[in-house]
């Protein structure tokens, strides 16, 4: 079982606005979706370079590999790719935790308060996918996600959904062993590990160096806890090669990530990249698991994000399942499930909507 190393809290010596925002089962089914078997399970990873057992035999063997040193911390079309792969490639990547090594298992409140924002959200990549062009969709299937051997969570002064109520810094760290499935919060309270990448995305159509903090149409800091192993995430492509990156990996998180951080941990991920041409166009990332089809929408208010997500779900039902628009609206009201995915990147919010596949008969 995961070991809780420490929980520390102290009054802040100064204001500190560290904007750490930290984003996961399926395949199958919609009009332009690629087909593959992506079942796997989250687990704790061995240190990089050691031998380990592949958790699920059905997971395809990686053909390419990136280390946690092959990273960047911005979104831009000007960032050169570290790897070039064909469509259909399976890639194994290692990610660093959100501070890019500034915190460790023995870190203190003083360490937390001295964290630099500049390297926040180290993203492994970018990966250039041959054949991907603006107007296409890039399908990213998450085959394996393994948690590293330690993790942290923090409350940062001046950051979080209730920042005005929680002015003192707080830091909690854990150690993990291979096979751990929960993190101890107290002797009685146990948090199931359900790892996922907080940040995934393709390059935007700009050579400006954009912050990774907010979610955008290219993906980014979505912090959607449902993008776990087995999920296929669909990204609209804005530049040649798509330039896909992944990181800010979370071992567990609630919808909203209200305190500003998740259980932040380094990880090993195996994903598959497929370019979809001539299919249904999307404005923002969408995804599917074995159980649901999901859409995402970002905005500066929850109301606007919820309106956009509802519209995207209606579009999906009309274009993929042949419903009249009024019928699709009615079905979204009867069976759609709006979820507040993240609220901490004020004023940027992300709302998702799920539609059960069982309702759709698929």
C-alpha positions as CSV (number, residue, x, y, z in Angstrom):
1,X,0.0,0.0,0.0
2,X,1.2,3.5,-0.7
3,X,3.0,5.1,2.2
4,X,2.0,8.6,3.3
5,X,5.4,10.3,3.9
6,X,4.3,13.7,5.3
7,X,1.6,16.3,5.6
8,X,2.8,19.8,6.4
9,X,1.1,23.2,6.6
10,X,2.3,26.6,7.6
11,X,1.3,30.2,7.3
12,X,2.6,31.7,4.1
13,X,5.4,34.2,4.5
14,X,4.2,35.9,1.3
15,X,1.5,35.6,-1.3
16,X,2.2,32.9,-3.9
17,X,0.2,32.3,-7.0
18,X,1.5,29.1,-8.4
19,X,-0.9,28.1,-11.1
20,X,-0.5,24.3,-11.1
21,X,-3.3,22.7,-13.0
22,X,-3.1,19.3,-13.3
23,X,-5.9,16.2,-16.7
24,X,-8.5,9.8,-19.0
25,X,-11.5,3.5,-21.6
26,X,-12.2,2.6,-25.0
27,X,-12.5,2.8,-28.6
28,X,-15.1,1.7,-31.0
29,X,-17.9,3.3,-32.3
30,X,-18.5,6.7,-33.9
31,X,-18.4,7.6,-37.5
32,X,-14.7,8.3,-37.9
33,X,-13.3,6.4,-34.9
34,X,-10.4,4.0,-35.5
35,X,-10.8,0.5,-34.2
36,X,-8.4,-1.1,-31.8
37,X,-8.2,-2.9,-28.5
38,X,-6.9,-0.6,-25.8
39,X,-7.9,-2.3,-22.6
40,X,-5.3,-1.9,-19.8
41,X,-5.1,-0.8,-16.3
42,X,-3.3,1.9,-14.3
43,X,-0.5,0.6,-12.0
44,X,2.7,1.7,-10.4
45,X,5.7,1.9,-12.7
46,X,9.2,0.6,-12.1
47,X,11.9,3.2,-12.3
48,X,12.9,4.1,-15.8
49,X,15.3,1.6,-17.4
50,X,14.3,-1.4,-15.1
51,X,12.6,-4.5,-16.3
52,X,8.9,-4.8,-15.7
53,X,6.0,-6.9,-16.6
54,X,3.5,-5.5,-19.2
55,X,0.3,-5.2,-17.2
56,X,-2.1,-6.3,-19.9
57,X,-1.1,-8.7,-22.8
58,X,-3.5,-7.1,-25.2
59,X,-1.7,-3.8,-25.1
60,X,0.4,-3.4,-28.3
61,X,4.2,-3.3,-27.9
62,X,5.7,0.2,-28.1
63,X,7.6,0.9,-31.3
64,X,9.1,4.2,-30.2
65,X,10.2,5.6,-26.8
66,X,10.7,9.1,-25.3
67,X,12.3,9.8,-21.9
68,X,11.2,12.4,-19.3
69,X,14.1,14.5,-20.4
70,X,12.6,15.1,-23.8
71,X,10.2,17.8,-22.7
72,X,9.0,21.4,-23.2
73,X,6.6,23.6,-21.2
74,X,4.7,25.6,-23.8
75,X,2.3,25.1,-26.7
76,X,3.5,26.4,-30.0
77,X,3.9,25.4,-33.6
78,X,7.5,26.6,-33.4
79,X,8.6,23.9,-31.0
80,X,10.6,21.3,-32.9
81,X,9.4,17.7,-32.7
82,X,11.6,15.2,-30.8
83,X,10.2,12.3,-32.6
84,X,8.6,11.6,-36.0
85,X,6.2,8.6,-36.4
86,X,3.7,7.2,-38.9
87,X,0.0,7.1,-38.2
88,X,-0.7,4.0,-36.2
89,X,2.5,4.2,-34.2
90,X,2.6,3.0,-30.6
91,X,4.8,5.2,-28.4
92,X,6.1,4.7,-24.8
93,X,6.8,7.9,-22.9
94,X,8.0,8.8,-19.5
95,X,6.7,12.0,-17.8
96,X,7.9,14.1,-15.0
97,X,5.6,15.5,-12.3
98,X,4.2,19.0,-12.7
99,X,7.1,20.9,-11.1
100,X,9.7,19.2,-13.4
101,X,11.7,17.9,-10.5
102,X,11.6,21.0,-8.3
103,X,9.7,19.0,-5.6
104,X,10.6,15.5,-4.3
105,X,9.5,12.9,-1.8
106,X,11.2,14.8,1.1
107,X,10.2,18.3,0.1
108,X,9.1,20.9,2.6
109,X,6.8,23.9,2.7
110,X,9.9,26.0,2.0
111,X,10.6,24.0,-1.1
112,X,7.0,24.4,-2.2
113,X,7.2,28.2,-1.8
114,X,10.3,28.5,-3.8
115,X,9.0,26.6,-6.9
116,X,9.6,28.5,-10.1
117,X,6.7,28.8,-12.5
118,X,8.8,28.7,-15.7
119,X,9.2,24.9,-16.1
120,X,5.7,24.1,-14.8
121,X,3.9,21.3,-16.8
122,X,6.9,19.6,-18.5
123,X,5.3,17.9,-21.5
124,X,7.0,14.9,-23.2
125,X,7.1,15.6,-26.9
126,X,6.2,17.0,-29.4
127,X,5.6,14.0,-31.6
128,X,5.2,14.7,-35.4
129,X,2.7,12.3,-36.9
130,X,3.2,11.8,-40.6
131,X,0.2,12.6,-42.7
132,X,-1.5,14.8,-40.1
133,X,-2.7,18.1,-41.6
134,X,-5.0,21.0,-40.5
135,X,-8.6,19.8,-40.6
136,X,-7.8,16.2,-39.7
137,X,-8.4,14.6,-36.4
138,X,-5.7,12.9,-34.3
139,X,-6.9,9.9,-32.3
140,X,-4.8,9.2,-29.2
141,X,-5.5,5.9,-27.5
142,X,-4.1,5.5,-23.9
143,X,-3.1,1.8,-23.7
144,X,-1.1,1.8,-20.4
145,X,-0.5,4.3,-17.6
146,X,1.8,3.4,-14.7
147,X,2.4,5.6,-11.7
148,X,5.9,6.4,-10.6
149,X,7.3,5.7,-7.1
150,X,6.3,8.9,-5.4
151,X,3.8,11.8,-5.6
152,X,2.7,15.0,-4.0
153,X,-0.3,17.3,-3.5
154,X,-0.3,20.9,-2.3
155,X,-2.5,23.8,-1.4
156,X,-0.9,27.0,-2.8
157,X,-1.7,30.4,-1.4
158,X,-3.7,32.6,-3.8
159,X,-4.5,29.5,-6.0
160,X,-7.4,27.1,-6.0
161,X,-11.2,27.4,-6.3
162,X,-11.5,28.6,-2.6
163,X,-8.2,30.5,-2.6
164,X,-9.8,33.3,-0.5
165,X,-10.5,30.8,2.3
166,X,-7.2,28.9,2.3
167,X,-4.3,31.2,2.8
168,X,-1.7,28.8,4.3
169,X,0.5,26.6,2.2
170,X,0.1,22.8,2.6
171,X,2.1,19.9,1.2
172,X,1.5,16.2,1.3
173,X,3.8,13.5,-0.2
174,X,3.6,9.8,-0.8
175,X,5.8,6.8,-1.7
176,X,4.4,4.1,-3.9
177,X,5.4,0.4,-4.4
178,X,4.7,-1.6,-7.6
179,X,1.1,-2.9,-7.3
180,X,-0.2,-0.2,-5.1
181,X,-3.8,0.7,-6.0
182,X,-4.6,3.3,-3.3
183,X,-3.0,6.3,-1.7
184,X,-3.4,6.7,2.1
185,X,-4.9,10.0,3.0
186,X,-5.2,9.0,6.7
187,X,-5.1,5.6,8.3
188,X,-8.8,5.2,7.5
189,X,-9.2,7.2,4.3
190,X,-7.9,5.6,1.1
191,X,-7.9,7.2,-2.3
192,X,-8.1,4.8,-5.3
193,X,-5.4,5.4,-7.9
194,X,-6.9,6.1,-11.3
195,X,-4.0,7.7,-13.2
196,X,-4.4,10.0,-16.2
197,X,-2.5,12.8,-18.0
198,X,-3.7,16.2,-16.9
199,X,-2.3,17.8,-20.0
200,X,-2.5,16.4,-23.6
201,X,-2.6,18.4,-26.8
202,X,-1.5,19.2,-30.3
203,X,0.2,22.4,-31.3
204,X,-2.0,25.5,-31.9
205,X,-1.7,27.4,-35.2
206,X,0.7,30.0,-33.7
207,X,4.4,30.4,-33.2
208,X,3.8,32.2,-30.0
209,X,4.9,30.4,-26.9
210,X,1.6,29.8,-25.1
211,X,1.3,28.9,-21.4
212,X,0.2,25.3,-20.7
213,X,-2.0,26.5,-17.8
214,X,-5.4,27.0,-19.5
215,X,-7.4,24.5,-21.6
216,X,-7.8,25.5,-25.2
217,X,-9.2,24.1,-28.5
218,X,-5.9,22.2,-29.0
219,X,-6.4,20.4,-25.7
220,X,-3.9,21.5,-23.1
221,X,-4.6,21.5,-19.4
222,X,-7.9,19.7,-19.5
223,X,-7.6,18.0,-16.1
224,X,-10.3,15.6,-17.1
225,X,-10.1,12.6,-14.7
226,X,-12.0,10.4,-17.1
227,X,-9.2,10.3,-19.7
228,X,-7.8,7.1,-18.2
229,X,-6.4,3.9,-19.6
230,X,-8.4,2.6,-22.6
231,X,-9.8,6.0,-23.5
232,X,-9.4,7.3,-27.1
233,X,-9.1,11.1,-27.2
234,X,-9.8,13.0,-30.4
235,X,-7.9,16.2,-31.1
236,X,-8.6,18.7,-34.0
237,X,-5.3,19.1,-35.9
238,X,-4.1,22.7,-36.5
239,X,-0.6,22.3,-37.9
240,X,1.3,19.8,-40.1
241,X,2.2,16.7,-38.2
242,X,-0.1,17.6,-35.3
243,X,2.8,17.9,-32.8
244,X,1.3,15.9,-29.9
245,X,2.6,16.3,-26.3
246,X,1.6,14.8,-23.0
247,X,2.3,15.3,-19.3
248,X,1.2,16.8,-16.0
249,X,0.3,13.3,-14.9
250,X,-2.1,12.7,-12.0
251,X,-2.5,9.5,-10.0
252,X,-5.9,10.6,-8.7
253,X,-8.1,13.6,-8.9
254,X,-11.7,14.6,-8.3
255,X,-13.9,16.4,-10.9
256,X,-12.9,20.0,-10.8
257,X,-9.5,19.7,-9.0
258,X,-10.9,22.3,-6.6
259,X,-7.8,22.7,-4.4
260,X,-5.6,23.3,-7.4
261,X,-3.5,20.1,-7.5
262,X,-4.1,16.4,-7.9
263,X,-1.9,13.6,-6.7
264,X,1.0,14.7,-8.9
265,X,3.4,12.0,-10.0
266,X,5.8,11.0,-12.7
267,X,4.5,8.2,-14.9
268,X,5.1,5.8,-17.8
269,X,2.5,5.9,-20.6
270,X,2.0,3.9,-23.7
271,X,-0.3,5.5,-26.3
272,X,-1.2,5.0,-30.0
273,X,-1.5,7.7,-32.6
274,X,-3.9,7.5,-35.6
275,X,-4.7,10.2,-38.1
276,X,-8.4,10.4,-39.2
277,X,-9.0,12.0,-42.6
278,X,-12.4,12.9,-44.1
279,X,-14.3,12.2,-40.9
280,X,-16.5,14.4,-38.7
281,X,-14.8,17.7,-37.8
282,X,-14.6,18.8,-34.2
283,X,-13.8,22.2,-32.7
284,X,-12.4,20.9,-29.4
285,X,-11.2,17.6,-28.0
286,X,-13.7,14.7,-27.7
287,X,-13.2,11.2,-26.4
288,X,-14.8,7.8,-25.9
289,X,-14.5,4.9,-23.5
290,X,-16.1,1.5,-23.5
291,X,-19.1,3.1,-21.7
292,X,-19.5,6.6,-22.9
293,X,-18.9,9.1,-25.7
294,X,-17.7,12.4,-24.3
295,X,-17.2,16.0,-25.5
296,X,-15.3,18.9,-23.8
297,X,-15.6,22.6,-23.9
298,X,-13.6,25.5,-22.4
299,X,-14.7,29.0,-21.6
300,X,-14.2,31.7,-19.0
301,X,-17.4,30.8,-17.2
302,X,-18.9,27.4,-16.3
303,X,-22.2,28.5,-17.8
304,X,-20.6,29.2,-21.2
305,X,-18.6,26.0,-21.1
306,X,-21.7,24.0,-20.3
307,X,-23.6,25.6,-23.2
308,X,-20.8,24.8,-25.6
309,X,-20.5,21.2,-24.3
310,X,-24.2,20.7,-24.8
311,X,-24.0,22.0,-28.3
312,X,-21.1,19.7,-29.1
313,X,-23.0,16.7,-27.8
314,X,-26.0,17.7,-30.0
315,X,-23.7,17.9,-33.0
316,X,-22.3,14.4,-32.3
317,X,-25.8,12.9,-32.0
318,X,-27.0,14.6,-35.2
319,X,-24.0,13.8,-37.3
320,X,-23.1,10.4,-36.0
321,X,-26.5,8.9,-35.0
322,X,-28.8,10.6,-37.5
323,X,-31.1,12.3,-35.0
324,X,-33.0,15.5,-35.7
325,X,-31.5,18.4,-33.8
326,X,-34.5,18.8,-31.6
327,X,-34.4,15.0,-30.8
328,X,-30.7,15.3,-30.0
329,X,-31.4,18.2,-27.6
330,X,-34.1,16.2,-25.9
331,X,-31.9,13.1,-25.6
332,X,-29.1,15.2,-24.1
333,X,-31.5,16.4,-21.5
334,X,-32.7,12.8,-20.7
335,X,-29.4,10.9,-20.8
336,X,-26.5,13.4,-21.1
337,X,-24.3,13.9,-18.0
338,X,-22.6,17.3,-17.7
339,X,-19.4,17.2,-15.6
340,X,-17.3,20.1,-14.3
341,X,-13.9,18.8,-15.3
342,X,-11.8,21.7,-13.9
343,X,-12.4,25.1,-12.3
344,X,-9.0,26.0,-10.9
345,X,-7.5,27.8,-13.9
346,X,-9.5,30.9,-13.2
347,X,-11.0,32.3,-15.4
348,X,-10.6,29.3,-17.6
349,X,-13.1,26.4,-17.0
350,X,-13.6,23.0,-18.7
351,X,-16.9,21.2,-18.8
352,X,-17.5,17.8,-20.3
353,X,-20.7,15.9,-21.3
354,X,-21.0,12.1,-21.4
355,X,-23.6,10.1,-23.3
356,X,-23.8,6.4,-22.3
357,X,-23.2,4.0,-25.2
358,X,-25.8,1.7,-23.7
359,X,-28.4,4.4,-24.4
360,X,-27.2,4.7,-27.9
361,X,-27.3,1.0,-28.5
362,X,-23.6,0.8,-29.4
